[in-house]
Amino acid sequence: MATKLKDNLVSRLVFRSLLNLVISVVAALILLAILFVVTLFLATNVSFFYFLIDIGNFVVEVLPGGLGLWFIGLVLFLGCFMLLQWLLFSSLGKINGTVKQMAEGRLELNHRVVVRSGSSFAMLAGNVNRFTERLHRALEEERRAEQAKNELITNVSHDLRTPLTSVVGYLGLIEQDRYRDEVELRHYIAIAYEKSQHLHTLIDDLFEYTRMRHDTVALHLAPINLVEMLGQLLVQYHMPLQQAGMNGELHAEEKHVTVRADAPKLARVFENLISNAMAYGKDGKRIEVSVSIVQKKAVVEVVNYGEPISAIDLPHIFDRFYRADKSRTRWSGGSGLGLAICKSIVEKHGGSIEADSSSERTVFRVALPLFEQR
């Protein structure tokens, strides 16, 4: 009950007003008594104030029914009550003034309303501060989303235009019969095909990311042995790793680390991480994939020993459309969607993904809930 009263602003104000009423009555009586004693003392001891005796006799004896005393008491009561109520509601005026200035744009939305901690409106001020802070964060997020959308349009336009220009160019040469022999013709066709495949991949990434962001993808969950899945992926990447001059190593504490997941989508996460490790960790000559169990979670680490990710870019590499390298050659992930898609897939499985990078190694770490058979 006490907690309810504390949280209910109306109840607190009514209680405080009633308390001010009682205090005003008591204060008026005390002030009336003090006024009587002071007046009597001055009238009997200071000749200048002798006239107060006549005023006192008029108030007490001449006015009927002690009306004079009632009038003085009422004036004192109203004065005390108005003062206490003004002190009570002055904080409300301060809150209203601050909110008005925010609404008119004269103050930033993250400006804090400050009132006395003991004030009845301290809780209201705190709620206003939390509201304006959340609104400020929401507007900042909206600005960032708008900026990200603009960057997406720019990036996708660039990514689509570059291979499309090559496709159109080589097909134009073929259409105009501007090739020397069949070998050159097949060379032009191969380039056009390669560029069209790149376009296809980019469009698929955009489509997949949009579906993941809008929760339109249904997960087909089933128990999966992560050790087996990662072993198969490294076998698939054996030839590409050899061509890149790299080795792939799998380390597992146990032979069976089971999670409940959508196999194709989870495989896409690890394929993306292994591909990134191959692309940006060639200098290290090897990729290490480890599987372990930490606090009832399956933890997969994909490690490469190439060039590190800068400390400035590291916190943002999973952000949508973020490009660590503005030159579009390092850690760009194509359209900037690869790692964002990985994050969406992992989070839909109830897991988390993070990255650490130093001069020695770069680690992408995926944690997923373990599947416990009953």
LOVOKOL-955709 format. One record per residue (C-alpha): z, y, x; chain; residue in three letters. Coordinates in pm, whole numbers. Last residue first. Layout:
BEGIN
<pt <Z; Y; X>; A; ALA>
...
//
This chain:
BEGIN
<pt <-2237; -3527; 1559>; A; ARG>
<pt <-2502; -3426; 1809>; A; GLN>
<pt <-2430; -3102; 1990>; A; GLU>
<pt <-2730; -2882; 2054>; A; PHE>
<pt <-2640; -2629; 2321>; A; LEU>
<pt <-2685; -2262; 2241>; A; PRO>
<pt <-2948; -2094; 2461>; A; LEU>
<pt <-2918; -1881; 2776>; A; ALA>
<pt <-3229; -1762; 2960>; A; VAL>
<pt <-3201; -1611; 3310>; A; ARG>
<pt <-3486; -1443; 3497>; A; PHE>
<pt <-3392; -1420; 3864>; A; VAL>
<pt <-3552; -1211; 4139>; A; THR>
<pt <-3466; -1285; 4502>; A; ARG>
<pt <-3356; -1152; 4842>; A; GLU>
<pt <-3412; -775; 4809>; A; SER>
<pt <-3237; -790; 4476>; A; SER>
<pt <-3330; -858; 4115>; A; SER>
<pt <-3140; -973; 3811>; A; ASP>
<pt <-3299; -1040; 3473>; A; ALA>
<pt <-3172; -1113; 3124>; A; GLU>
<pt <-3245; -1335; 2824>; A; ILE>
<pt <-3021; -1422; 2532>; A; SER>
<pt <-2992; -1699; 2277>; A; GLY>
<pt <-2972; -1740; 1900>; A; GLY>
<pt <-3315; -1904; 1878>; A; HIS>
<pt <-3458; -1584; 1729>; A; LYS>
<pt <-3313; -1408; 2034>; A; GLU>
<pt <-3516; -1630; 2268>; A; VAL>
<pt <-3840; -1568; 2077>; A; ILE>
<pt <-3789; -1191; 2062>; A; SER>
<pt <-3701; -1172; 2433>; A; LYS>
<pt <-4006; -1373; 2533>; A; CYS>
<pt <-4229; -1151; 2315>; A; ILE>
<pt <-4089; -841; 2492>; A; ALA>
<pt <-4149; -1015; 2825>; A; LEU>
<pt <-4518; -1061; 2748>; A; GLY>
<pt <-4576; -736; 2558>; A; LEU>
<pt <-4646; -482; 2835>; A; GLY>
<pt <-5019; -500; 2762>; A; SER>
<pt <-5076; -735; 3051>; A; GLY>
<pt <-4724; -809; 3178>; A; GLY>
<pt <-4702; -481; 3366>; A; SER>
<pt <-4478; -601; 3643>; A; TRP>
<pt <-4711; -450; 3902>; A; ARG>
<pt <-5074; -342; 3856>; A; THR>
<pt <-5065; -103; 3564>; A; ARG>
<pt <-5040; 207; 3788>; A; SER>
<pt <-4743; 307; 3576>; A; LYS>
<pt <-4544; 23; 3723>; A; ASP>
<pt <-4240; -73; 3517>; A; ALA>
<pt <-4441; -72; 3199>; A; ARG>
<pt <-4249; -80; 2873>; A; TYR>
<pt <-4447; -184; 2563>; A; PHE>
<pt <-4136; -319; 2392>; A; ARG>
<pt <-3833; -319; 2615>; A; ASP>
<pt <-3775; -636; 2816>; A; PHE>
<pt <-3845; -461; 3151>; A; ILE>
<pt <-3612; -173; 3066>; A; HIS>
<pt <-3288; -240; 3256>; A; PRO>
<pt <-3485; -344; 3570>; A; LEU>
<pt <-3710; -37; 3592>; A; ASP>
<pt <-3473; 200; 3771>; A; ILE>
<pt <-3321; -74; 3987>; A; ALA>
<pt <-3668; -161; 4116>; A; SER>
<pt <-3799; -513; 4061>; A; ILE>
<pt <-3794; -712; 4385>; A; PRO>
<pt <-4100; -825; 4585>; A; GLU>
<pt <-4115; -1202; 4616>; A; GLY>
<pt <-3846; -1468; 4624>; A; TYR>
<pt <-3884; -1619; 4279>; A; ASN>
<pt <-3622; -1765; 4049>; A; VAL>
<pt <-3647; -1900; 3695>; A; VAL>
<pt <-3296; -1969; 3567>; A; GLU>
<pt <-3224; -2181; 3259>; A; VAL>
<pt <-2876; -2175; 3102>; A; VAL>
<pt <-2782; -2419; 2826>; A; ALA>
<pt <-2473; -2284; 2655>; A; LYS>
<pt <-2140; -2453; 2586>; A; LYS>
<pt <-1959; -2234; 2840>; A; GLN>
<pt <-2219; -2280; 3114>; A; VAL>
<pt <-2449; -2583; 3122>; A; ILE>
<pt <-2718; -2588; 3390>; A; SER>
<pt <-3096; -2593; 3433>; A; VAL>
<pt <-3268; -2459; 3745>; A; SER>
<pt <-3626; -2349; 3810>; A; VAL>
<pt <-3709; -2249; 4168>; A; GLU>
<pt <-4040; -2088; 4256>; A; ILE>
<pt <-4177; -2096; 4609>; A; ARG>
<pt <-4391; -1915; 4868>; A; LYS>
<pt <-4165; -1604; 4872>; A; GLY>
<pt <-4461; -1371; 4924>; A; ASP>
<pt <-4624; -1511; 4612>; A; LYS>
<pt <-4340; -1384; 4392>; A; GLY>
<pt <-4519; -1138; 4165>; A; TYR>
<pt <-4795; -1344; 4009>; A; ALA>
<pt <-4630; -1684; 4043>; A; MET>
<pt <-4295; -1561; 3910>; A; ALA>
<pt <-4474; -1390; 3623>; A; ASN>
<pt <-4658; -1712; 3540>; A; SER>
<pt <-4328; -1905; 3553>; A; ILE>
<pt <-4163; -1654; 3319>; A; LEU>
<pt <-4456; -1659; 3076>; A; ASN>
<pt <-4471; -2038; 3075>; A; GLU>
<pt <-4093; -2043; 3018>; A; PHE>
<pt <-4119; -1828; 2706>; A; VAL>
<pt <-4430; -2006; 2580>; A; ARG>
<pt <-4247; -2337; 2605>; A; ALA>
<pt <-3983; -2194; 2371>; A; LEU>
<pt <-4256; -2110; 2119>; A; LYS>
<pt <-4424; -2450; 2143>; A; PRO>
<pt <-4091; -2642; 2124>; A; ALA>
<pt <-3923; -2461; 1834>; A; ASP>
<pt <-3561; -2509; 1928>; A; ALA>
<pt <-3240; -2709; 1903>; A; ARG>
<pt <-3108; -2747; 2257>; A; VAL>
<pt <-3048; -3054; 2471>; A; THR>
<pt <-2958; -3071; 2839>; A; VAL>
<pt <-3025; -3431; 2944>; A; HIS>
<pt <-3072; -3522; 3310>; A; LYS>
<pt <-2770; -3324; 3422>; A; GLU>
<pt <-2708; -3071; 3700>; A; GLU>
<pt <-3076; -2981; 3703>; A; ALA>
<pt <-3290; -2838; 3984>; A; HIS>
<pt <-3669; -2809; 3945>; A; LEU>
<pt <-3886; -2691; 4235>; A; GLU>
<pt <-4233; -2535; 4225>; A; GLY>
<pt <-4419; -2477; 4552>; A; ASN>
<pt <-4649; -2185; 4635>; A; MET>
<pt <-4980; -2124; 4812>; A; GLY>
<pt <-5133; -1963; 4502>; A; ALA>
<pt <-5383; -2249; 4474>; A; GLN>
<pt <-5095; -2495; 4505>; A; GLN>
<pt <-4906; -2317; 4228>; A; LEU>
<pt <-5213; -2320; 4003>; A; PRO>
<pt <-5249; -2696; 4072>; A; MET>
<pt <-4886; -2787; 3999>; A; HIS>
<pt <-4854; -2561; 3693>; A; TYR>
<pt <-4890; -2846; 3446>; A; GLN>
<pt <-4638; -3049; 3647>; A; VAL>
<pt <-4401; -2751; 3643>; A; LEU>
<pt <-4435; -2736; 3265>; A; LEU>
<pt <-4359; -3107; 3230>; A; GLN>
<pt <-4040; -3072; 3435>; A; GLY>
<pt <-3940; -2770; 3227>; A; LEU>
<pt <-3973; -2969; 2905>; A; MET>
<pt <-3786; -3275; 3042>; A; GLU>
<pt <-3494; -3067; 3168>; A; VAL>
<pt <-3487; -2867; 2843>; A; LEU>
<pt <-3445; -3179; 2629>; A; ASN>
<pt <-3545; -3062; 2283>; A; ILE>
<pt <-3376; -3121; 1946>; A; PRO>
<pt <-3594; -2984; 1662>; A; ALA>
<pt <-3651; -2644; 1504>; A; LEU>
<pt <-3972; -2538; 1337>; A; HIS>
<pt <-3928; -2161; 1351>; A; LEU>
<pt <-4096; -1956; 1079>; A; ALA>
<pt <-4262; -1639; 1205>; A; VAL>
<pt <-4275; -1342; 966>; A; THR>
<pt <-3964; -1182; 1112>; A; ASP>
<pt <-4132; -840; 1147>; A; HIS>
<pt <-4090; -814; 1524>; A; ARG>
<pt <-4203; -1173; 1580>; A; MET>
<pt <-4518; -1125; 1372>; A; ARG>
<pt <-4607; -801; 1553>; A; THR>
<pt <-4547; -967; 1891>; A; TYR>
<pt <-4769; -1260; 1801>; A; GLU>
<pt <-5055; -1038; 1682>; A; PHE>
<pt <-5040; -817; 1991>; A; LEU>
<pt <-5023; -1118; 2220>; A; ASP>
<pt <-5315; -1288; 2040>; A; ASP>
<pt <-5520; -968; 2077>; A; ILE>
<pt <-5448; -961; 2450>; A; LEU>
<pt <-5535; -1328; 2495>; A; THR>
<pt <-5865; -1289; 2309>; A; HIS>
<pt <-5958; -983; 2513>; A; LEU>
<pt <-5890; -1177; 2834>; A; HIS>
<pt <-6104; -1461; 2701>; A; GLN>
<pt <-6381; -1207; 2635>; A; SER>
<pt <-6355; -1095; 2999>; A; LYS>
<pt <-6392; -1452; 3125>; A; GLU>
<pt <-6687; -1517; 2892>; A; TYR>
<pt <-6867; -1200; 3003>; A; ALA>
<pt <-6811; -1297; 3367>; A; ILE>
<pt <-6939; -1651; 3307>; A; ALA>
<pt <-7243; -1523; 3115>; A; ILE>
<pt <-7335; -1288; 3400>; A; TYR>
<pt <-7305; -1572; 3654>; A; HIS>
<pt <-7511; -1802; 3428>; A; ARG>
<pt <-7787; -1542; 3423>; A; LEU>
<pt <-7763; -1496; 3802>; A; GLU>
<pt <-7813; -1871; 3847>; A; VAL>
<pt <-8091; -1874; 3587>; A; GLU>
<pt <-8297; -1626; 3784>; A; ASP>
<pt <-8345; -1259; 3864>; A; ARG>
<pt <-8152; -1095; 3582>; A; TYR>
<pt <-8241; -790; 3374>; A; ARG>
<pt <-8369; -975; 3070>; A; ASP>
<pt <-8271; -679; 2847>; A; GLN>
<pt <-8036; -897; 2638>; A; GLU>
<pt <-7888; -1042; 2957>; A; ILE>
<pt <-7821; -698; 3106>; A; LEU>
<pt <-7671; -586; 2775>; A; GLY>
<pt <-7452; -897; 2767>; A; LEU>
<pt <-7327; -797; 3111>; A; TYR>
<pt <-7246; -440; 3004>; A; GLY>
<pt <-7100; -528; 2663>; A; VAL>
<pt <-6864; -783; 2818>; A; VAL>
<pt <-6770; -550; 3105>; A; SER>
<pt <-6701; -261; 2868>; A; THR>
<pt <-6498; -494; 2647>; A; LEU>
<pt <-6291; -596; 2949>; A; PRO>
<pt <-6189; -232; 3019>; A; THR>
<pt <-6185; -101; 2662>; A; ARG>
<pt <-5932; -346; 2525>; A; LEU>
<pt <-5673; -288; 2797>; A; ASP>
<pt <-5723; 90; 2791>; A; HIS>
<pt <-5702; 111; 2412>; A; SER>
<pt <-5404; -124; 2423>; A; VAL>
<pt <-5225; 98; 2672>; A; ASN>
<pt <-5293; 424; 2487>; A; THR>
<pt <-5208; 280; 2145>; A; ILE>
<pt <-4898; 115; 2287>; A; LEU>
<pt <-4791; 440; 2458>; A; GLU>
<pt <-4817; 618; 2124>; A; ASN>
<pt <-4612; 343; 1960>; A; LYS>
<pt <-4354; 361; 2239>; A; ALA>
<pt <-4327; 738; 2192>; A; GLN>
<pt <-4278; 691; 1819>; A; GLU>
<pt <-4019; 420; 1885>; A; ALA>
<pt <-3841; 646; 2134>; A; ARG>
<pt <-3834; 927; 1880>; A; ARG>
<pt <-3705; 690; 1614>; A; GLU>
<pt <-3438; 564; 1852>; A; GLU>
<pt <-3332; 923; 1919>; A; GLU>
<pt <-3322; 989; 1545>; A; LEU>
<pt <-3108; 679; 1489>; A; ALA>
<pt <-2877; 775; 1776>; A; ARG>
<pt <-2829; 1123; 1630>; A; HIS>
<pt <-2764; 975; 1285>; A; LEU>
<pt <-2510; 736; 1435>; A; ARG>
<pt <-2336; 1026; 1613>; A; GLU>
<pt <-2350; 1242; 1299>; A; THR>
<pt <-2186; 965; 1095>; A; PHE>
<pt <-1922; 891; 1358>; A; ARG>
<pt <-1833; 1260; 1386>; A; ASN>
<pt <-1819; 1297; 1007>; A; VAL>
<pt <-1590; 992; 987>; A; ASN>
<pt <-1363; 1137; 1255>; A; GLY>
<pt <-1352; 1473; 1078>; A; ALA>
<pt <-1257; 1295; 753>; A; LEU>
<pt <-980; 1107; 936>; A; MET>
<pt <-849; 1432; 1086>; A; ALA>
<pt <-860; 1593; 740>; A; PHE>
<pt <-491; 1543; 666>; A; SER>
<pt <-422; 1721; 996>; A; SER>
<pt <-196; 1563; 1255>; A; GLY>
<pt <-477; 1525; 1509>; A; SER>
<pt <-571; 1891; 1474>; A; ARG>
<pt <-939; 1935; 1410>; A; VAL>
<pt <-1250; 1904; 1631>; A; VAL>
<pt <-1592; 1835; 1479>; A; VAL>
<pt <-1820; 1689; 1746>; A; ARG>
<pt <-2175; 1805; 1819>; A; HIS>
<pt <-2410; 1503; 1835>; A; ASN>
<pt <-2635; 1653; 1569>; A; LEU>
<pt <-2694; 1959; 1786>; A; GLU>
<pt <-2578; 2294; 1645>; A; LEU>
<pt <-2776; 2586; 1504>; A; ARG>
<pt <-3011; 2352; 1320>; A; GLY>
<pt <-2922; 2477; 971>; A; GLU>
<pt <-2775; 2138; 878>; A; ALA>
<pt <-2572; 2134; 1201>; A; MET>
<pt <-2441; 2485; 1127>; A; GLN>
<pt <-2342; 2372; 776>; A; LYS>
<pt <-2166; 2064; 918>; A; VAL>
<pt <-1962; 2287; 1150>; A; THR>
<pt <-1869; 2529; 874>; A; GLY>
<pt <-1769; 2248; 637>; A; ASN>
<pt <-1552; 2084; 903>; A; ILE>
<pt <-1381; 2417; 982>; A; LYS>
<pt <-1327; 2485; 612>; A; GLY>
<pt <-1175; 2140; 571>; A; LEU>
<pt <-944; 2212; 866>; A; SER>
<pt <-820; 2528; 687>; A; SER>
<pt <-726; 2314; 384>; A; PHE>
<pt <-368; 2220; 476>; A; LEU>
<pt <-281; 2544; 655>; A; LEU>
<pt <-413; 2735; 353>; A; TRP>
<pt <-209; 2510; 125>; A; GLN>
<pt <108; 2581; 324>; A; LEU>
<pt <47; 2957; 317>; A; LEU>
<pt <-38; 2955; -55>; A; MET>
<pt <282; 2761; -133>; A; PHE>
<pt <502; 2991; 74>; A; CYS>
<pt <359; 3306; -85>; A; GLY>
<pt <369; 3154; -434>; A; LEU>
<pt <735; 3060; -393>; A; PHE>
<pt <830; 3402; -253>; A; LEU>
<pt <655; 3577; -543>; A; VAL>
<pt <818; 3339; -792>; A; LEU>
<pt <1162; 3398; -640>; A; GLY>
<pt <1113; 3775; -664>; A; ILE>
<pt <1006; 3743; -1029>; A; PHE>
<pt <1289; 3506; -1118>; A; TRP>
<pt <1537; 3743; -956>; A; LEU>
<pt <1396; 4032; -1159>; A; GLY>
<pt <1397; 3834; -1481>; A; LEU>
<pt <1769; 3766; -1446>; A; GLY>
<pt <1787; 3729; -1824>; A; GLY>
<pt <1714; 4096; -1897>; A; PRO>
<pt <1634; 4349; -1621>; A; LEU>
<pt <1928; 4597; -1593>; A; VAL>
<pt <2188; 4378; -1418>; A; GLU>
<pt <2021; 4185; -1135>; A; VAL>
<pt <1705; 4380; -1057>; A; VAL>
<pt <1846; 4721; -1142>; A; PHE>
<pt <2175; 4653; -959>; A; ASN>
<pt <1978; 4539; -654>; A; GLY>
<pt <1760; 4851; -660>; A; ILE>
<pt <2068; 5072; -687>; A; ASP>
<pt <2234; 4890; -397>; A; ILE>
<pt <1914; 4914; -193>; A; LEU>
<pt <1944; 5293; -208>; A; PHE>
<pt <2233; 5266; 37>; A; TYR>
<pt <1977; 5166; 306>; A; PHE>
<pt <2004; 5480; 523>; A; PHE>
<pt <2385; 5455; 516>; A; SER>
<pt <2377; 5127; 711>; A; VAL>
<pt <2674; 4894; 663>; A; ASN>
<pt <2695; 4826; 289>; A; THR>
<pt <2325; 4843; 198>; A; ALA>
<pt <2212; 4665; 517>; A; LEU>
<pt <2452; 4373; 469>; A; PHE>
<pt <2371; 4336; 100>; A; LEU>
<pt <1996; 4341; 169>; A; THR>
<pt <2031; 4082; 447>; A; VAL>
<pt <2243; 3852; 229>; A; VAL>
<pt <2011; 3882; -71>; A; PHE>
<pt <1695; 3832; 138>; A; LEU>
<pt <1847; 3526; 304>; A; ILE>
<pt <1931; 3380; -38>; A; ALA>
<pt <1581; 3452; -166>; A; LEU>
<pt <1432; 3304; 152>; A; LEU>
<pt <1630; 2984; 104>; A; ILE>
<pt <1532; 2963; -263>; A; LEU>
<pt <1165; 3029; -180>; A; ALA>
<pt <1173; 2769; 103>; A; ALA>
<pt <1313; 2504; -135>; A; VAL>
<pt <1047; 2578; -396>; A; VAL>
<pt <771; 2597; -130>; A; SER>
<pt <881; 2265; 23>; A; ILE>
<pt <862; 2099; -320>; A; VAL>
<pt <513; 2236; -381>; A; LEU>
<pt <400; 2152; -28>; A; ASN>
<pt <509; 1792; -90>; A; LEU>
<pt <310; 1788; -412>; A; LEU>
<pt <8; 1922; -221>; A; SER>
<pt <57; 1660; 54>; A; ARG>
<pt <72; 1378; -199>; A; PHE>
<pt <-240; 1504; -376>; A; VAL>
<pt <-420; 1545; -41>; A; LEU>
<pt <-315; 1198; 78>; A; ARG>
<pt <-424; 1039; -247>; A; SER>
<pt <-763; 1211; -222>; A; VAL>
<pt <-808; 1103; 142>; A; LEU>
<pt <-745; 736; 72>; A; ASN>
<pt <-709; 565; 413>; A; ASP>
<pt <-339; 648; 456>; A; LYS>
<pt <-262; 561; 95>; A; LEU>
<pt <-433; 225; 134>; A; LYS>
<pt <-240; 159; 457>; A; THR>
<pt <89; 238; 284>; A; ALA>
<pt <0; 0; 0>; A; MET>
//
